[in-house]
C-alpha cells in the first residue's frame, strides 16, 4: 500500500510538472525583458514615441528585434524575429538557449502588466 501511495505521488508530481518541461531542456532557460530593436537597445532614440512604435519603425529601417533585460542592462539578439514582432515594445518571457550574445528562441510569451 505504501508503494502505491508513493507511486501516486510521483505520478501526480510528474503530471503537474509537464508544462515546465520546456524549461528543463538542457541549456535552455528563461529570460525576462522587453522587445526592443538593435538600433535603440536599452534606450529608445525617438523620444516621446511609444516603445512599440519606435521599435517597429527602427525594424522597418533595417534594425533587428532584440530582448532588453533592464535589470542586467543587457541586450540579446533573437533568433525568432517573427515571434518578436508580435510583442514589440512589450515585456516578455523568452525560453531559449544563450548562444554568445543571442538567444536561440524556443518560446516567447507576454508578461501581463498590472494596471496602475
DSSP file (Angstrom, degrees, kcal/mol; ACC not computed):
  #  RESIDUE AA STRUCTURE BP1 BP2  ACC     N-H-->O    O-->H-N    N-H-->O    O-->H-N    TCO  KAPPA ALPHA  PHI   PSI    X-CA   Y-CA   Z-CA
    1    1 A X     >        0   0    0      0, 0.0     4,-2.2     0, 0.0     5,-0.2   0.000 360.0 360.0 360.0 -41.2    0.0    0.0    0.0
    2    2 A X  H  >  +     0   0    0      1,-0.2     4,-2.3     2,-0.2     5,-0.2   0.902 360.0  50.7 -62.9 -40.6    2.8    2.4    0.9
    3    3 A X  H  > S+     0   0    0      1,-0.2     4,-2.6     2,-0.2    -1,-0.2   0.872 108.3  53.4 -63.8 -37.1    4.4    1.8   -2.5
    4    4 A X  H  > S+     0   0    0      2,-0.2     4,-2.4     1,-0.2    -2,-0.2   0.917 109.2  47.6 -64.8 -43.3    1.1    2.5   -4.2
    5    5 A X  H  X S+     0   0    0     -4,-2.2     4,-2.2     2,-0.2    -2,-0.2   0.911 112.2  50.0 -63.7 -42.5    0.8    5.9   -2.4
    6    6 A X  H  X S+     0   0    0     -4,-2.3     4,-2.4     1,-0.2    -2,-0.2   0.914 109.6  51.6 -61.2 -43.3    4.4    6.7   -3.3
    7    7 A X  H  X S+     0   0    0     -4,-2.6     4,-2.7     1,-0.2    -2,-0.2   0.920 109.4  49.9 -59.4 -45.0    3.6    5.8   -7.0
    8    8 A X  H  X S+     0   0    0     -4,-2.4     4,-2.5     2,-0.2    -1,-0.2   0.889 110.3  50.3 -62.5 -39.8    0.5    8.1   -6.9
    9    9 A X  H  X S+     0   0    0     -4,-2.2     4,-2.5     2,-0.2    -1,-0.2   0.926 112.6  45.9 -63.9 -44.9    2.6   11.0   -5.5
   10   10 A X  H  X S+     0   0    0     -4,-2.4     4,-2.3     2,-0.2    -2,-0.2   0.912 113.0  50.3 -64.7 -42.5    5.3   10.6   -8.1
   11   11 A X  H  X S+     0   0    0     -4,-2.7     4,-2.2     2,-0.2    -2,-0.2   0.907 111.5  48.5 -62.5 -42.0    2.7   10.3  -10.9
   12   12 A X  H  X S+     0   0    0     -4,-2.5     4,-2.2     2,-0.2    -2,-0.2   0.930 112.2  47.7 -64.7 -46.0    0.9   13.5   -9.7
   13   13 A X  H  X S+     0   0    0     -4,-2.5     4,-1.2     1,-0.2    -1,-0.2   0.881 112.0  50.6 -63.5 -37.9    4.1   15.5   -9.5
   14   14 A X  H  X S+     0   0    0     -4,-2.3     4,-0.6     1,-0.2    -1,-0.2   0.904 110.7  48.9 -65.3 -41.5    5.2   14.3  -12.9
   15   15 A X  H >< S+     0   0    0     -4,-2.2     3,-0.6     1,-0.2     4,-0.3   0.876 112.3  47.2 -68.0 -37.7    1.8   15.3  -14.4
   16   16 A X  H 3< S+     0   0    0     -4,-2.2     3,-0.3     1,-0.2    -1,-0.2   0.706 108.4  56.5 -78.0 -18.1    1.9   18.8  -12.8
   17   17 A X  H >< S+     0   0    0     -4,-1.2     3,-1.7    -5,-0.2     4,-0.3   0.595  79.4  95.1 -86.3 -10.8    5.5   19.4  -14.0
   18   18 A X  G X< S+     0   0    0     -4,-0.6     3,-2.0    -3,-0.6     4,-0.3   0.852  76.1  58.2 -52.1 -44.7    4.7   18.8  -17.6
   19   19 A X  G 3  S+     0   0    0     -3,-0.3     3,-0.4    -4,-0.3    -1,-0.3   0.754 106.0  51.6 -60.8 -20.8    4.2   22.5  -18.6
   20   20 A X  G X> S+     0   0    0     -3,-1.7     4,-1.2     1,-0.2     3,-0.8   0.379  76.6  99.8 -96.9   5.9    7.7   23.3  -17.4
   21   21 A X  H <> S+     0   0    0     -3,-2.0     4,-0.6    -4,-0.3    -1,-0.2   0.831  76.2  62.5 -59.5 -31.0    9.5   20.6  -19.4
   22   22 A X  H >4 S+     0   0    0     -3,-0.4     3,-0.7    -4,-0.3    -1,-0.3   0.891 104.1  48.1 -59.8 -39.2   10.4   23.2  -22.0
   23   23 A X  H <4 S+     0   0    0     -3,-0.8    -1,-0.2     1,-0.2    -2,-0.2   0.797 105.9  59.6 -69.1 -28.2   12.4   25.0  -19.2
   24   24 A X  H 3< S+     0   0    0     -4,-1.2    -1,-0.2    -3,-0.2    -2,-0.2   0.544  73.5 115.7 -83.2  -7.1   14.1   21.7  -18.2
   25   25 A X  S X< S-     0   0    0     -3,-0.7     3,-2.1    -4,-0.6    -3,-0.0  -0.422  83.6 -94.3 -62.1 132.9   15.7   21.0  -21.6
   26   26 A X  T 3  S+     0   0    0      1,-0.3    -1,-0.1    -2,-0.1     3,-0.1  -0.213 108.5  11.9 -53.2 131.0   19.5   21.1  -21.2
   27   27 A X  T 3  S+     0   0    0      1,-0.3    71,-0.6    -3,-0.1    -1,-0.3   0.149 101.8 113.3  89.5 -20.0   20.9   24.5  -22.0
   28   28 A X  E <   +A   97   0A   0     -3,-2.1    -1,-0.3    69,-0.2     2,-0.3  -0.596  35.9 158.7 -87.2 147.7   17.5   26.3  -22.1
   29   29 A X  E     -A   96   0A   0     67,-2.5    67,-2.3    -2,-0.2     2,-0.4  -0.950  39.8 -91.6-154.3 174.0   16.5   28.9  -19.6
   30   30 A X  E     -A   95   0A   0     -2,-0.3     2,-0.4    65,-0.2    65,-0.2  -0.742  30.5-169.0 -96.3 140.1   14.1   31.7  -19.1
   31   31 A X  E     -A   94   0A   0     63,-2.7    63,-3.1    -2,-0.4     2,-0.4  -0.986   5.9-157.7-124.3 137.2   14.9   35.3  -19.9
   32   32 A X  E     +A   93   0A   0     -2,-0.4     2,-0.3    61,-0.2    61,-0.2  -0.953  38.4  97.9-117.0 134.6   12.7   38.3  -18.9
   33   33 A X  E     -A   92   0A   0     59,-2.0    59,-3.5    -2,-0.4     2,-0.3  -0.979  64.0 -70.4 176.8-168.2   12.8   41.6  -20.7
   34   34 A X  E     -AB  91  68A   0     34,-2.3    34,-3.1    -2,-0.3     2,-0.7  -0.848  40.1-115.5-112.0 147.0   11.2   43.9  -23.3
   35   35 A X  E     +cB  88  67A   0     55,-2.2    54,-2.5    52,-0.5    32,-0.2  -0.734  52.6 149.5 -82.6 118.0   11.2   43.5  -27.0
   36   36 A X  E     - B   0  66A   0     30,-2.4    30,-2.0    -2,-0.7     2,-0.3  -0.418  42.2 -94.1-126.0-158.9   13.2   46.4  -28.5
   37   37 A X  E  >  - B   0  65A   0     28,-0.3     4,-3.1     4,-0.3    28,-0.2  -0.900  24.0-116.4-128.8 158.6   15.3   46.9  -31.6
   38   38 A X  T  4 S+     0   0    0     26,-2.6     4,-0.1    -2,-0.3    27,-0.1   0.722 111.9  56.4 -67.9 -21.5   19.0   46.6  -32.2
   39   39 A X  T  4 S+     0   0    0     25,-0.2    -1,-0.2    16,-0.1    16,-0.0   0.901 120.4  26.7 -75.5 -40.9   19.3   50.3  -33.2
   40   40 A X  T >4 S+     0   0    0     -3,-0.2     3,-1.7     1,-0.2     2,-0.2   0.835  81.8 166.7 -92.2 -36.6   17.9   51.6  -29.9
   41   41 A X  T 3< S+     0   0    0     -4,-3.1    -4,-0.3     1,-0.3    -1,-0.2  -0.388  72.8   0.2  60.6-122.1   18.8   48.8  -27.5
   42   42 A X  T 3  S+     0   0    0     -2,-0.2     2,-0.5     1,-0.2    -1,-0.3   0.757 136.2  42.2 -72.3 -26.0   18.3   49.9  -23.9
   43   43 A X  S <  S-     0   0    0     -3,-1.7     2,-0.2     0, 0.0    -1,-0.2  -0.970  81.5-129.3-131.3 120.0   17.1   53.4  -24.7
   44   44 A X        -     0   0    0     -2,-0.5     5,-0.1     1,-0.1     7,-0.0  -0.472  12.7-154.7 -68.6 132.7   14.7   54.3  -27.4
   45   45 A X  S    S+     0   0    0     -2,-0.2     2,-1.6     1,-0.2    -1,-0.1   0.735  78.3  78.2 -82.9 -24.8   16.1   57.1  -29.5
   46   46 A X  S >  S-     0   0    0      3,-0.1     3,-1.9     4,-0.1    -1,-0.2  -0.627  80.0-153.5 -86.5  83.4   12.7   58.6  -30.7
   47   47 A X  T 3  S+     0   0    0     -2,-1.6     3,-0.1     1,-0.3    -2,-0.1  -0.248  75.2  23.7 -61.5 143.1   11.9   60.4  -27.6
   48   48 A X  T 3  S+     0   0    0      1,-0.3     2,-0.4     0, 0.0    -1,-0.3   0.353  98.1 112.0  83.9  -6.2    8.2   61.0  -27.0
   49   49 A X  S <  S-     0   0    0     -3,-1.9    -1,-0.3    -5,-0.1    -3,-0.1  -0.844  77.2-107.3-100.1 134.1    7.3   58.0  -29.2
   50   50 A X     >  -     0   0    0     -2,-0.4     4,-2.5     1,-0.1     5,-0.2  -0.243  30.3-114.8 -56.7 149.0    5.8   54.9  -27.5
   51   51 A X  H  > S+     0   0    0      1,-0.2     4,-2.6     2,-0.2     5,-0.2   0.862 114.4  53.3 -55.7 -41.0    8.3   51.9  -27.3
   52   52 A X  H  > S+     0   0    0     37,-0.3     4,-2.5     2,-0.2    -1,-0.2   0.943 111.3  45.0 -61.8 -48.0    6.2   49.8  -29.6
   53   53 A X  H  > S+     0   0    0      2,-0.2     4,-2.5     1,-0.2     5,-0.2   0.923 114.2  48.7 -62.4 -45.3    6.1   52.5  -32.4
   54   54 A X  H  X S+     0   0    0     -4,-2.5     4,-2.5     1,-0.2     5,-0.2   0.933 112.4  48.8 -60.7 -47.0    9.8   53.2  -32.1
   55   55 A X  H  X S+     0   0    0     -4,-2.6     4,-2.2    -5,-0.2    -2,-0.2   0.933 112.5  46.8 -59.8 -48.6   10.7   49.6  -32.2
   56   56 A X  H  X S+     0   0    0     -4,-2.5     4,-2.1    -5,-0.2    -1,-0.2   0.885 112.7  50.3 -64.5 -38.4    8.6   48.8  -35.3
   57   57 A X  H  X S+     0   0    0     -4,-2.5     4,-1.5    -5,-0.2    -1,-0.2   0.931 110.7  48.7 -64.2 -45.0    9.9   51.9  -37.1
   58   58 A X  H  <>S+     0   0    0     -4,-2.5     5,-2.4     1,-0.2    -2,-0.2   0.891 110.9  50.3 -63.6 -38.7   13.5   51.0  -36.4
   59   59 A X  H ><5S+     0   0    0     -4,-2.2     3,-1.7     1,-0.2    -1,-0.2   0.889 106.4  55.5 -66.8 -38.1   12.9   47.5  -37.6
   60   60 A X  H 3<5S+     0   0    0     -4,-2.1    -1,-0.2     1,-0.3    -2,-0.2   0.844 106.1  53.0 -59.5 -32.0   11.3   48.8  -40.8
   61   61 A X  T 3<5S-     0   0    0     -4,-1.5    -1,-0.3    -5,-0.1    -2,-0.2   0.352 136.5 -82.5 -88.2   6.7   14.5   50.8  -41.3
   62   62 A X  T < 5S+     0   0    0     -3,-1.7    -3,-0.2     1,-0.3    -2,-0.1   0.339  86.1 129.0 116.1  -8.1   16.7   47.6  -41.0
   63   63 A X      < -     0   0    0     -5,-2.4    -1,-0.3    -6,-0.1     2,-0.3  -0.263  51.0-126.3 -72.1 168.2   17.2   47.0  -37.3
   64   64 A X        -     0   0    0     -4,-0.0   -26,-2.6     1,-0.0   -25,-0.2  -0.835  24.3-101.0-113.5 153.3   16.5   43.6  -35.7
   65   65 A X  E     +B   37   0A   0     -2,-0.3    13,-1.0   -28,-0.2     2,-0.3  -0.519  46.3 179.4 -70.7 140.9   14.3   42.8  -32.8
   66   66 A X  E     -BD  36  77A   0    -30,-2.0   -30,-2.4    -2,-0.2     2,-0.5  -0.907  30.3-117.1-136.2 163.3   16.2   42.2  -29.6
   67   67 A X  E     -BD  35  76A   0      9,-2.7     9,-2.9    -2,-0.3     2,-0.6  -0.928  26.7-156.5-102.9 126.5   15.4   41.3  -26.0
   68   68 A X  E     -BD  34  75A   0    -34,-3.1   -34,-2.3    -2,-0.5     2,-0.9  -0.915   4.9-160.9-106.8 119.0   16.4   44.0  -23.5
   69   69 A X  E  >> - D   0  74A   0      5,-2.8     5,-1.8    -2,-0.6     4,-1.1  -0.850   7.2-174.0 -97.5 100.1   17.0   42.9  -19.9
   70   70 A X  T  45S+     0   0    0     -2,-0.9    -1,-0.2     1,-0.2   -37,-0.1   0.832  79.8  56.6 -66.0 -33.0   16.7   46.2  -18.0
   71   71 A X  T  45S+     0   0    0      1,-0.2    -1,-0.2    -3,-0.1   -38,-0.1   0.928 119.2  29.5 -65.6 -46.1   17.7   44.7  -14.7
   72   72 A X  T  45S-     0   0    0      2,-0.1    -1,-0.2    -3,-0.0    -2,-0.2   0.466 104.1-126.5 -93.2  -2.8   21.1   43.3  -16.0
   73   73 A X  T  <5 +     0   0    0     -4,-1.1     2,-0.3     1,-0.2    -3,-0.2   0.933  62.7 140.2  55.5  48.6   21.5   46.1  -18.6
   74   74 A X  E   < -D   69   0A   0     -5,-1.8    -5,-2.8   -33,-0.1     2,-0.4  -0.912  43.5-153.3-123.5 150.0   21.9   43.5  -21.3
   75   75 A X  E     -D   68   0A   0     -2,-0.3     2,-0.4    -7,-0.2    -7,-0.2  -0.991  13.6-165.2-122.8 127.2   20.7   43.3  -24.9
   76   76 A X  E     -D   67   0A   0     -9,-2.9    -9,-2.7    -2,-0.4    26,-0.3  -0.941  18.0-130.0-116.0 131.6   20.2   39.9  -26.6
   77   77 A X  E     -De  66 102A   0     24,-1.8    26,-2.7    -2,-0.4     2,-0.4  -0.459  27.9-137.0 -68.1 150.7   19.8   39.2  -30.3
   78   78 A X  E     - e   0 103A   0    -13,-1.0    26,-0.2    24,-0.2   -13,-0.1  -0.945  12.7-153.9-118.6 134.9   16.8   37.0  -31.0
   79   79 A X  S    S+     0   0    0     24,-2.0     2,-0.9    -2,-0.4    25,-0.1   0.794  87.8  61.6 -73.5 -28.1   16.7   34.1  -33.4
   80   80 A X     >  +     0   0    0     23,-0.3     4,-1.4     1,-0.2    -1,-0.2  -0.799  54.9 168.1-107.3  94.9   13.0   34.3  -34.0
   81   81 A X  H  > S+     0   0    0     -2,-0.9     4,-1.6     2,-0.2    -1,-0.2   0.764  75.1  59.5 -75.0 -26.3   12.1   37.7  -35.5
   82   82 A X  H  > S+     0   0    0      2,-0.2     4,-0.9     1,-0.2    -1,-0.2   0.942 107.7  43.2 -70.0 -48.1    8.5   36.7  -36.3
   83   83 A X  H >> S+     0   0    0      1,-0.2     4,-0.6     2,-0.2     3,-0.5   0.906 112.6  55.1 -62.0 -40.5    7.5   35.9  -32.7
   84   84 A X  H >< S+     0   0    0     -4,-1.4     3,-1.3     1,-0.2    -1,-0.2   0.858  97.4  63.1 -63.2 -36.4    9.3   39.0  -31.5
   85   85 A X  H >< S+     0   0    0     -4,-1.6     3,-1.4     1,-0.3    -1,-0.2   0.873  96.7  58.1 -58.2 -38.3    7.3   41.3  -33.9
   86   86 A X  H << S+     0   0    0     -4,-0.9    -1,-0.3    -3,-0.5    -2,-0.2   0.754 112.4  40.9 -63.1 -24.2    4.1   40.4  -32.1
   87   87 A X  T X< S+     0   0    0     -3,-1.3     3,-2.5    -4,-0.6   -52,-0.5   0.137  78.5 156.2-112.6  19.0    5.5   41.7  -28.8
   88   88 A X  B <  S+c   35   0A   0     -3,-1.4   -52,-0.2     1,-0.3   -36,-0.1  -0.203  75.4   5.4 -51.0 128.3    7.3   44.8  -30.0
   89   89 A X  T 3  S+     0   0    0    -54,-2.5    -1,-0.3     1,-0.2   -37,-0.3   0.500 110.5 110.0  77.5   4.7    7.7   47.3  -27.0
   90   90 A X  S <  S-     0   0    0     -3,-2.5   -55,-2.2   -39,-0.1     2,-0.4  -0.746  74.0-104.7-115.3 160.5    6.2   44.8  -24.5
   91   91 A X  E     +A   34   0A   0     20,-0.3    20,-2.6    -2,-0.3     2,-0.3  -0.677  48.1 172.9 -84.3 133.0    7.6   42.8  -21.6
   92   92 A X  E     -AF  33 110A   0    -59,-3.5   -59,-2.0    -2,-0.4     2,-0.5  -0.865  35.3-128.9-136.2 166.2    8.0   39.1  -22.4
   93   93 A X  E     -AF  32 109A   0     16,-2.8    16,-2.3    -2,-0.3     2,-0.5  -0.990  28.0-164.4-115.6 121.6    9.4   35.8  -21.1
   94   94 A X  E     -AF  31 108A   0    -63,-3.1   -63,-2.7    -2,-0.5     2,-0.5  -0.925   7.8-158.4-110.8 128.9   11.6   34.1  -23.6
   95   95 A X  E     +AF  30 107A   0     12,-2.6    11,-3.2    -2,-0.5    12,-1.8  -0.925  44.0 107.8-101.8 126.4   12.6   30.4  -23.2
   96   96 A X  E     -AF  29 105A   0    -67,-2.3   -67,-2.5    -2,-0.5     2,-0.5  -0.980  65.3 -79.4-175.3-174.9   15.8   29.6  -25.1
   97   97 A X  E     -AF  28 104A   0      7,-1.8     7,-2.9    -2,-0.3     2,-0.4  -0.932  38.5-126.7-112.5 127.2   19.4   28.8  -25.2
   98   98 A X  E     + F   0 103A   0    -71,-0.6     2,-0.4    -2,-0.5     5,-0.2  -0.593  29.3 178.1 -73.3 124.6   22.0   31.5  -24.8
   99   99 A X  E >   - F   0 102A   0      3,-3.3     3,-1.8    -2,-0.4     2,-0.4  -0.894  62.3 -55.1-130.5 100.5   24.5   31.4  -27.8
  100  100 A X  T 3  S-     0   0    0     -2,-0.4    -2,-0.0     1,-0.3     0, 0.0  -0.549 120.7 -21.0  66.3-121.8   27.1   34.2  -27.5
  101  101 A X  T 3  S+     0   0    0     -2,-0.4   -24,-1.8    -3,-0.1     2,-0.3   0.175 128.4  76.0-103.1  17.0   25.1   37.4  -27.2
  102  102 A X  E <  S-eF  77  99A   0     -3,-1.8    -3,-3.3   -26,-0.3     2,-0.5  -0.805  70.9-129.5-125.2 166.7   22.0   36.0  -28.7
  103  103 A X  E     -eF  78  98A   0    -26,-2.7   -24,-2.0    -2,-0.3     2,-1.0  -0.970  10.8-142.4-118.7 126.6   19.1   33.7  -27.7
  104  104 A X  E     - F   0  97A   0     -7,-2.9    -7,-1.8    -2,-0.5     2,-0.3  -0.797  37.0-135.9 -81.6 104.7   18.0   30.7  -29.8
  105  105 A X  E     + F   0  96A   0     -2,-1.0    -9,-0.2    -9,-0.2     3,-0.1  -0.473  39.6 165.2 -77.7 127.9   14.3   31.2  -29.1
  106  106 A X  E    S-     0   0A   0    -11,-3.2     2,-0.3     1,-0.4   -10,-0.2   0.717  73.5  -4.5-102.3 -37.0   12.1   28.1  -28.2
  107  107 A X  E     - F   0  95A   0    -12,-1.8   -12,-2.6     2,-0.0    -1,-0.4  -0.990  55.9-163.7-155.9 154.3    9.1   30.0  -26.9
  108  108 A X  E     + F   0  94A   0     -2,-0.3     2,-0.4   -14,-0.2   -14,-0.2  -0.983  12.0 177.9-145.1 130.0    8.0   33.6  -26.1
  109  109 A X  E     - F   0  93A   0    -16,-2.3   -16,-2.8    -2,-0.3     2,-0.2  -0.977  30.6-109.8-135.5 149.2    5.1   34.7  -24.0
  110  110 A X  E     - F   0  92A   0     -2,-0.4     2,-0.7   -18,-0.2   -18,-0.3  -0.500  22.0-140.2 -73.9 139.6    3.7   38.1  -22.9
  111  111 A X        -     0   0    0    -20,-2.6   -20,-0.3    -2,-0.2     2,-0.3  -0.919  23.9-130.7 -99.6 116.2    4.1   39.1  -19.3
  112  112 A X        -     0   0    0     -2,-0.7     2,-0.3     1,-0.1   -20,-0.0  -0.506  18.3-138.2 -72.7 128.1    0.9   40.8  -18.3
  113  113 A X        -     0   0    0     -2,-0.3     2,-0.3     1,-0.1    -1,-0.1  -0.625  18.1-115.4 -85.2 142.4    1.5   44.2  -16.6
  114  114 A X        -     0   0    0     -2,-0.3    -1,-0.1     1,-0.1     2,-0.0  -0.586  37.2-107.7 -74.4 137.3   -0.6   45.1  -13.6
  115  115 A X              0   0    0     -2,-0.3    -1,-0.1     1,-0.1     0, 0.0  -0.364 360.0 360.0 -65.0 146.6   -2.8   48.2  -14.3
  116  116 A X              0   0    0     -3,-0.0    -1,-0.1    -2,-0.0    -2,-0.0   0.460 360.0 360.0 -79.7 360.0   -1.7   51.3  -12.5
